[in-house]
Amino acid sequence: QVQLVESGGGLVQAGGSLRLSCVVSGRTLTFAVIAWYRLAPGKQRELVASIASGDTTNYADSVKGRSTISRDLAKNTVYLQINGLKPEDTAVYYCNLHPLRGGGDYWGQGTQVTVSS
């Protein structure tokens, strides 16, 4: 059974930083794209960043230059570091695993990030 568990969210002042973690159990991170999405009240779900085989990364324009997605294969964990947090970064952040060899996506339960101005 594949499970994704996010952590690291919280309340932070604008300009601060957070590192979100997504621990994956039940399978490895290989042959998969791992992504962070966020959902804010009244807004559509947004792809924040993703990381794939060979550590190929992709970022939304809204976080480009101030965020880093990385993975630790030994710990089966994906991280999202966001610096220079803004109130508009406030959202529930979800970890997603998309298998490259078929099968459905897996989602975590989400972690709340709240940025105060």
C-alpha positions as CSV (number, residue, x, y, z in Angstrom):
1,Q,0.0,0.0,0.0
2,V,1.5,3.3,-1.1
3,Q,1.2,6.2,1.3
4,L,2.4,9.7,1.2
5,V,2.7,11.7,4.4
6,E,3.4,15.5,4.3
7,S,4.8,17.5,7.1
8,G,6.5,20.8,7.8
9,G,3.6,23.2,7.3
10,G,2.7,25.9,9.8
11,L,2.3,29.6,10.4
12,V,5.1,31.8,9.3
13,Q,5.6,35.5,8.8
14,A,6.0,36.9,5.3
15,G,9.6,36.7,4.2
16,G,10.2,33.5,6.2
17,S,11.0,30.1,5.0
18,L,9.6,26.6,5.3
19,R,10.7,23.1,4.2
20,L,7.9,20.7,3.5
21,S,8.6,17.0,3.6
22,C,6.8,14.2,1.8
23,V,7.6,10.7,3.1
24,V,6.6,7.9,0.7
25,S,6.1,4.4,1.8
26,G,5.1,1.3,-0.1
27,R,7.2,2.0,-3.2
28,T,10.4,3.8,-4.2
29,L,10.7,7.2,-5.8
30,T,12.2,5.9,-8.9
31,F,10.2,5.7,-12.1
32,A,7.8,8.3,-10.8
33,V,7.2,12.0,-10.9
34,I,6.8,13.6,-7.5
35,A,5.0,16.9,-7.3
36,W,3.8,19.4,-4.8
37,Y,0.5,21.0,-5.4
38,R,-1.3,23.6,-3.4
39,L,-4.9,24.5,-2.9
40,A,-6.0,27.9,-1.6
41,P,-9.6,28.9,-0.7
42,G,-11.4,30.1,-3.7
43,K,-8.6,29.2,-6.1
44,Q,-7.8,26.3,-8.4
45,R,-5.3,23.7,-7.5
46,E,-1.9,24.8,-8.6
47,L,1.2,22.7,-9.5
48,V,4.0,24.2,-7.4
49,A,7.0,22.1,-8.3
50,S,7.8,18.6,-9.6
51,I,10.9,16.3,-9.7
52,A,11.4,13.4,-11.9
53,S,14.1,10.8,-12.9
54,G,17.5,12.3,-13.2
55,D,16.4,15.0,-10.7
56,T,14.7,17.0,-13.5
57,T,12.7,19.8,-11.8
58,N,9.9,22.1,-12.8
59,Y,8.5,25.1,-11.0
60,A,5.5,27.3,-11.2
61,D,6.3,30.9,-12.1
62,S,4.8,31.9,-8.8
63,V,7.6,30.2,-6.8
64,K,10.4,30.1,-9.4
65,G,13.6,31.5,-8.0
66,R,12.6,31.1,-4.3
67,S,11.8,27.5,-4.0
68,T,13.7,24.2,-4.4
69,I,12.3,20.7,-4.8
70,S,14.6,17.8,-4.0
71,R,14.5,14.2,-3.1
72,D,16.4,11.8,-0.9
73,L,16.2,8.3,-2.4
74,A,17.7,6.7,0.7
75,K,15.0,8.3,2.9
76,N,12.3,7.9,0.2
77,T,11.4,11.5,0.9
78,V,10.8,14.6,-1.3
79,Y,11.3,18.1,0.1
80,L,10.0,21.5,-1.0
81,Q,11.9,24.5,0.4
82,I,10.2,27.8,-0.1
83,N,12.0,31.0,0.8
84,G,10.6,34.6,0.8
85,L,7.2,33.4,1.7
86,K,4.3,35.6,0.8
87,P,0.7,35.8,2.0
88,E,-0.4,34.4,-1.4
89,D,1.6,31.3,-0.6
90,T,-1.0,30.4,2.0
91,A,-2.6,27.1,1.0
92,V,-2.8,23.5,1.8
93,Y,0.2,21.8,0.2
94,Y,-0.3,18.3,-1.2
95,C,2.3,15.8,-2.3
96,N,1.5,13.7,-5.4
97,L,3.2,10.6,-6.9
98,H,2.6,9.9,-10.5
99,P,4.0,6.4,-11.5
100,L,5.7,6.4,-14.9
101,R,4.9,2.8,-15.5
102,G,1.2,2.9,-15.2
103,G,-1.3,3.0,-12.4
104,G,-3.0,5.8,-10.7
105,D,-1.6,8.7,-8.8
106,Y,-1.2,8.8,-5.1
107,W,-1.9,11.8,-2.8
108,G,-1.0,12.8,0.7
109,Q,-3.4,14.3,3.2
110,G,-1.9,17.8,2.8
111,T,-0.1,20.2,5.1
112,Q,-1.4,23.7,5.8
113,V,0.9,26.6,5.2
114,T,-0.2,30.0,6.4
115,V,1.8,33.1,5.8
116,S,0.9,36.2,7.8
117,S,1.6,39.7,6.5
